[in-house]
Amino acid sequence: MAKKVVATMQSGIKKDMVKLVIPMVSLKTGAYTFKSKMMTYDEAMSFVDSKKGV
């Protein structure tokens, strides 16, 4: 029998993963595009903190 994907993903080291969606403005058209990244919670918070002053 094949293993379930859910069962294999739950084993091992757990890290809090978040999906960060970053809106960007196209220079050609002015339309918004979105870029998404999967990263740990700590990496996401440090990224957001670095962009607060911009």
ABEGO torsion letter per residue (X at the ends): XBBBAAAAAABEBBBBBBBBBBBBBBAAAGBBBBBBBBBBAAAAAAAAAAAAAX
